[in-house]
Amino acid sequence: MAQQARLEIEGTTYELPIITGTEDESAFDISKLRSESGYITLDSGYGNTGSCTSEITFINGEAGILQIRGIPIEQLAEHSDFVETAYLVIFGELPTVEQRERFDRLIGENSKLDESTLAQIQAFPADAHPMAVLAAILNVLFVHEENTTIEPGNREQLEEHSAKLLGKTRTIAAAFYRASKGEKPIQPSTDKGYVAEFFHEMFSTDTEDHEATAEADKALNFFLLLHADHEQNCSTSTVRMVASSHANLYTSVAAGVSALWGPRHGGANMEVVRMLEKIQADGDSLDDVVAKVKDKTMLLQGFGHRVYRNFDPRAKVLGGTVDALLEQLNVEDPLLQIARDLEQVALADEYFVERKLYPNVDFYSGIVLRALGIPLEMYTVMFALGRMPGWIANWAEVNDDPKIRIYRPRQIYTGATKRDWVAPADR
């Protein structure tokens, strides 16, 4: 017999089924509470609300655990690359050699943009925000697709459109970057790896094709892989909400891009770099910085996380390798030393320890992108490239589940009580 929790309201007891996940996470099922009692629950920001069941990603924030389809993020970071991890996120298993070759081929073959789409990208103002362009053009892609149907459970259709989104999103990002610099876009080839092709499209010139070094390829693969999925964050929850209305995949991930845009989410790595640059420019000692944080005259970017009450495992992986990555890239960045010193001071200070303010993935990811020559305004777009597999996978879970109802949260109204309309002369 399933476990039950009991809730007593005004002398009446209501039984709430307890749902337990495969990693022993438990939740009270309140889906019938309103119909049975007239009450709803209030959880501002959904910090304690499970919006769905999912087979994609498991996080234990207290223990600092992140597993993608059951595989620890540390193992993926050591042994995998972005495309293989993307396949795992979307389809649930690591690809065989044949499956990986097919997926690589599909991404390459579906990376090109038609001339009208390229013209639209070039028509945006040069100073337009890249995330606005990305969200807009993702919807444009849907318009140009001859067949956008993805039937529930149809793996072949999902694979085709997943490859198109992974390939074309990369091309959109590079094409707008070039357009913002007054340069013509470069259509992708099909003989390079995912990351190498991105560098080629971003940084090639009229006279020279840019070839990424093995070190740069590894570093960006590392960044994208660590961002592939992260459970029900703001942008992923947005994708699922839009998908619940039976919106198509392209429109749903475009909504995810818009949600990711904000500085509290995908824009956080930019804020870290800006903070480190300001510390460097002001010449403040780390003691001065810590004092400003404590008296709340400065916000310490890149520390703390909504879910983790321990070290963000992605930050631990990235922080443990960032020195080697920069050394391999032959980059000496004074901001890295500031970041290292700030990390050590914060981890040893009781103020931060008590509040469990550990470095998160954004603390080091911006430094990696900076070392790779990625412009600051493109950082959030890079996050979107990495998160695309997670958005696709979550959209597919909604699409495949016939029991999913349209998302429709309730609210507690706190406005004016009923009142009558007043004629303009009497107001």
Secondary structure by P-SEA (a helix, b strand, c coil): ccbbbbbbcccbbbbbbbbbccccbbbbbcccccccccbbbbbccccccccccccccccccccbbbbcccccaaaaaacccaaaaaaaaaccccccaaaaaaaaaaaaaaccccaaaaaaaaaccccccaaaaaaaaaaaaaaaccccccccccaaaaaaaaaaaaaaaaaaaaaaaaaaacbbbbbbbccccaaaaaaaaccccccbbbbbcaaaaaaaaaaaaaaccccccaaaaaaaaaaaacccaaaaaaaaaaaaccccccaaaaaaaaaaaaaaaacccaaaaaaaaaaccccccccccccccccaaaaaaaaacaaaaaaaaccccaaaaaaaaaaaaaaacaaaaaacccccccccaaaaaaaacccccaaaaaaaaaaaaaaaaaaaaaaaccccccbbbbbbcccccbbbbbccccc
